[in-house]
Amino acid sequence: MEETIKKYSLLNRLNVSRETCLDFEKFISMIIDKNKEINIISKKTAKNEIIRERHILDSAQAIDFIDLNSNTTSDLGTGGGMPGIVIAIMVKNLKKKVKVNLYEKSHHKSSFLREVSRKLNLDTEIIQKDIFETSELKSGTIMARAFKPMSVVLELVQKNFSNYQNLILFMGKNGKQTLRENLKNWDFDYSEKKSLTSVDSFLLNIKNIKKKKLN
């Protein structure tokens, strides 16, 4: 048990409980088992340590930007449940009443996410549809990790969400350049948070998205 907790030492500042770490480990086991049947994540990265750092720890750090006072948080194109399932695990163990909506087109991945949610007793809704074909959506926080280019996500949030509090984006090594380029066409308030898992990466917390009127 103590060895397991130590593996999550990067999250110490976030006061992550033992129960949360154990749920993370159960989730990792389910990913590895299911990955033998379908591609939940890349076969090359389907090892405990890699999943833990690259997916679980990376996703968990978004909790700093989650609006825990709202009823819902939405994960766009969640894939294998990162960050949506990870955040749902944390919210459960923080005893917060926040439902996590996970949007995922794939039937197989959606079935997997439902199974995980049931086994870990998570407050989620798995929405198996194309997020681009929905409208008038409402959410507290919106998250997108390895989903679509930043410009596409900004357009989607502005067009398809009638109400939201903030948008969290996971930015990679070209993130600063991507941010600068998007600020040419978009107005928004933002703050940055350095990634716990990669020196080249950071998280963006974005609010008040508006498209610029270009001459």
C-alpha positions as CSV (number, residue, x, y, z in Angstrom):
1,M,0.0,0.0,0.0
2,E,2.7,2.5,1.0
3,E,4.6,1.7,-2.2
4,T,1.5,2.5,-4.2
5,I,1.0,5.8,-2.4
6,K,4.7,6.8,-3.0
7,K,4.2,6.4,-6.8
8,Y,1.8,9.4,-6.6
9,S,4.2,11.6,-4.7
10,L,4.1,14.2,-7.5
11,L,0.5,14.9,-6.4
12,N,1.3,15.5,-2.8
13,R,0.5,19.2,-3.1
14,L,-3.0,18.3,-4.3
15,N,-3.7,16.4,-1.1
16,V,-4.7,13.2,-3.0
17,S,-6.0,10.6,-0.6
18,R,-5.0,6.9,-0.3
19,E,-8.4,5.9,-1.6
20,T,-7.9,8.1,-4.7
21,C,-4.5,6.4,-5.4
22,L,-6.0,3.0,-5.1
23,D,-8.8,3.9,-7.5
24,F,-6.2,5.2,-9.9
25,E,-4.4,1.8,-9.7
26,K,-7.7,-0.1,-10.4
27,F,-8.3,2.1,-13.4
28,I,-4.8,1.4,-14.7
29,S,-5.4,-2.3,-14.4
30,M,-8.7,-2.0,-16.3
31,I,-6.9,0.0,-19.1
32,I,-4.2,-2.7,-19.4
33,D,-6.8,-5.5,-19.5
34,K,-9.0,-3.8,-22.1
35,N,-6.1,-2.7,-24.2
36,K,-5.5,-6.4,-25.1
37,E,-8.8,-6.3,-26.9
38,I,-9.1,-2.8,-28.3
39,N,-6.8,0.3,-28.4
40,I,-7.7,2.3,-25.4
41,I,-4.2,3.8,-25.4
42,S,-1.1,3.1,-27.6
43,K,0.2,-0.5,-27.1
44,K,3.7,1.0,-26.6
45,T,2.6,3.0,-23.5
46,A,0.4,0.3,-22.0
47,K,2.6,-0.3,-19.0
48,N,1.8,0.6,-15.4
49,E,4.5,3.2,-14.9
50,I,4.0,4.9,-18.2
51,I,0.2,5.0,-17.8
52,R,0.6,6.4,-14.3
53,E,2.9,9.2,-15.3
54,R,1.8,10.0,-18.8
55,H,-1.9,9.7,-18.3
56,I,-3.0,9.6,-14.7
57,L,-0.6,12.1,-13.1
58,D,-0.8,14.4,-16.2
59,S,-4.7,14.4,-16.1
60,A,-4.9,14.7,-12.3
61,Q,-3.1,18.1,-12.2
62,A,-6.1,19.7,-13.9
63,I,-8.0,19.5,-10.6
64,D,-6.5,22.9,-9.7
65,F,-8.6,24.5,-12.4
66,I,-11.9,22.5,-12.0
67,D,-14.9,24.5,-10.9
68,L,-15.9,22.3,-8.0
69,N,-18.9,24.5,-7.2
70,S,-20.7,23.7,-10.5
71,N,-22.9,20.7,-11.1
72,T,-21.0,19.4,-14.2
73,T,-17.6,19.2,-15.8
74,S,-17.3,18.1,-19.4
75,D,-14.4,16.2,-21.1
76,L,-14.4,16.6,-24.9
77,G,-13.3,13.5,-26.8
78,T,-12.3,11.7,-23.7
79,G,-10.9,8.6,-25.4
80,G,-9.8,6.2,-22.7
81,G,-11.0,8.5,-20.0
82,M,-8.2,11.0,-19.6
83,P,-8.7,13.4,-18.0
84,G,-12.5,12.7,-17.4
85,I,-12.3,9.4,-15.5
86,V,-9.2,10.6,-13.5
87,I,-11.0,13.8,-12.4
88,A,-14.2,11.8,-11.6
89,I,-12.2,9.6,-9.3
90,M,-10.7,12.7,-7.5
91,V,-14.1,14.4,-7.3
92,K,-15.6,11.3,-5.7
93,N,-13.0,11.1,-3.1
94,L,-13.1,14.8,-2.4
95,K,-16.9,14.2,-1.7
96,K,-17.9,16.9,-4.2
97,K,-21.2,16.8,-6.1
98,V,-19.9,17.3,-9.6
99,K,-21.0,15.0,-12.4
100,V,-18.4,14.5,-15.2
101,N,-19.8,14.3,-18.7
102,L,-17.5,12.3,-21.0
103,Y,-18.0,12.8,-24.7
104,E,-16.7,9.9,-26.8
105,K,-17.8,8.9,-30.4
106,S,-16.4,5.3,-30.2
107,H,-18.8,2.6,-29.2
108,H,-16.1,0.4,-27.8
109,K,-14.4,3.1,-25.7
110,S,-17.8,4.3,-24.5
111,S,-18.6,0.8,-23.3
112,F,-15.3,0.6,-21.5
113,L,-15.9,4.0,-19.8
114,R,-19.3,2.9,-18.6
115,E,-17.8,-0.3,-17.1
116,V,-15.0,1.7,-15.3
117,S,-17.6,4.2,-14.0
118,R,-19.7,1.3,-12.7
119,K,-16.9,-0.6,-11.0
120,L,-15.4,2.6,-9.4
121,N,-18.8,4.0,-8.5
122,L,-18.2,7.3,-10.3
123,D,-20.7,10.1,-11.0
124,T,-20.3,10.3,-14.8
125,E,-22.4,10.4,-17.9
126,I,-20.9,8.8,-21.0
127,I,-22.3,10.6,-24.0
128,Q,-21.6,8.5,-27.1
129,K,-22.0,11.1,-29.9
130,D,-20.1,13.6,-32.0
131,I,-19.6,16.7,-29.8
132,F,-19.6,18.8,-32.9
133,E,-23.1,17.8,-33.7
134,T,-24.5,18.9,-30.4
135,S,-25.5,22.4,-29.3
136,E,-26.9,24.5,-26.4
137,L,-24.6,22.6,-24.0
138,K,-24.0,23.8,-20.5
139,S,-21.1,23.0,-18.2
140,G,-19.0,24.3,-15.4
141,T,-15.5,23.4,-16.4
142,I,-14.7,22.0,-19.9
143,M,-11.6,20.0,-20.5
144,A,-9.8,18.9,-23.7
145,R,-6.6,16.8,-23.7
146,A,-5.1,15.5,-26.9
147,F,-8.4,16.1,-28.6
148,K,-8.3,18.7,-31.4
149,P,-6.1,21.7,-32.3
150,M,-6.6,24.7,-29.9
151,S,-8.4,26.8,-32.6
152,V,-10.9,24.0,-33.2
153,V,-11.7,23.6,-29.5
154,L,-12.1,27.4,-29.0
155,E,-14.6,27.4,-32.0
156,L,-16.4,24.4,-30.6
157,V,-16.8,25.9,-27.1
158,Q,-18.0,29.3,-28.4
159,K,-20.5,27.8,-30.9
160,N,-21.8,24.7,-29.1
161,F,-21.8,25.7,-25.4
162,S,-24.4,28.3,-24.3
163,N,-23.0,28.4,-20.8
164,Y,-19.7,27.4,-19.2
165,Q,-17.3,28.7,-16.6
166,N,-13.8,27.8,-17.9
167,L,-11.9,25.7,-20.4
168,I,-8.8,23.7,-19.5
169,L,-6.4,22.8,-22.3
170,F,-3.3,20.6,-22.0
171,M,-0.5,22.2,-24.1
172,G,2.6,20.4,-25.4
173,K,6.1,21.6,-26.3
174,N,4.8,23.9,-29.1
175,G,2.1,25.3,-26.8
176,K,3.5,28.8,-26.4
177,Q,3.6,29.3,-30.2
178,T,0.1,27.8,-30.5
179,L,-1.2,30.2,-27.8
180,R,0.4,33.2,-29.5
181,E,-1.2,32.3,-32.9
182,N,-4.6,31.8,-31.4
183,L,-4.5,35.1,-29.6
184,K,-4.4,36.8,-33.1
185,N,-7.9,35.5,-33.8
186,W,-9.4,35.1,-30.3
187,D,-9.8,37.2,-27.2
188,F,-9.8,35.3,-23.8
189,D,-8.6,35.6,-20.3
190,Y,-6.1,32.9,-19.4
191,S,-3.7,31.6,-16.7
192,E,-0.9,29.0,-17.1
193,K,0.2,26.2,-14.9
194,K,3.5,24.3,-15.5
195,S,3.0,20.6,-16.0
196,L,4.1,18.2,-13.2
197,T,5.1,15.6,-15.7
198,S,6.9,17.4,-18.5
199,V,9.2,20.4,-18.6
200,D,7.9,21.3,-22.0
201,S,4.2,21.2,-21.2
202,F,1.7,23.4,-19.4
203,L,-2.0,23.7,-18.7
204,L,-4.1,26.6,-19.8
205,N,-7.1,27.8,-17.9
206,I,-9.2,29.9,-20.3
207,K,-12.3,32.1,-19.6
208,N,-14.5,34.6,-21.6
209,I,-13.8,33.3,-25.1
210,K,-14.7,35.7,-27.9
211,K,-13.7,35.7,-31.6
212,K,-12.0,38.8,-32.7
213,K,-13.6,40.9,-35.5
214,L,-10.9,41.0,-38.1
215,N,-10.9,43.8,-40.7
